[in-house]
Amino acid sequence: MANFNTHLNVAFMVSGTMSLTVYKAGLLNDSGFLVCVALGTIGGLLPDLDSDNSTPIKLGFNITSFIFAFGLVMHWRSELSLLSLMALWLAGYGFMRYVVFYVFTNMTVHRGVIHSVPYMAILGLGLTYLNYFVLQLPLTTSWFYGLFLFGGAMVHLTLDELYSVNLSNMKMKRSSGTAMKFYQHDDKWWYCLLYIILLLLLYVAPPFEPFWQQLRDPAPWAQLKVGILPDMIESMRR
Ligand SMILES: [Zn+2]
């Protein structure tokens, strides 16, 4: 397993480079660029979060619950009366803070479950969903935020995998399996739940096709090619 510093540095370097590339291609604005670097770095630390250091998770959940409840109220502000809006606010907050949080903290007790590909995919997709539907950010930005969080987490799992192969040169204990986990029989019910949540999220996710089209559009990447060399060299070549 790679240590905290390795995870922090590699996740920061990878998400910094990727984010800069996308920014230079004109697909992200200034703040989007910074948020992507931050999300990629956070993603690189997420899989090792467990119930032992639950303070950042708790804080994160309080904020998420608050934003979620606020988003609900904003969404229905013109249709509902003041009293129903207050009830909706409380219900939304309570649901996220106590029901969803309860399920997630129980998962983090099972360390292997949070340290897995489907769990991180849920977090990434959930973030995209929240950004697009609740915070009403542009589609491209929403997808990039989710993908950077997920990408950072995949960097983490890949690093753990590389380290476990290099250092021990043989499989670790059978119970711990590989770092890049998709499923583990011991936690089969948790994994069932994870994949059900993932399928639901995929079903309600913001449209992916327009985002993909934008990524495949050659124009921004052509602009990137011009931007790779400093202006001076560029003008000398002319
Ligand atoms: Zn790890």
Residues whose N, C-alpha, C, O or C-beta is under 5 A from the ligand:
A	BS01	ZN	P47 D48 D160
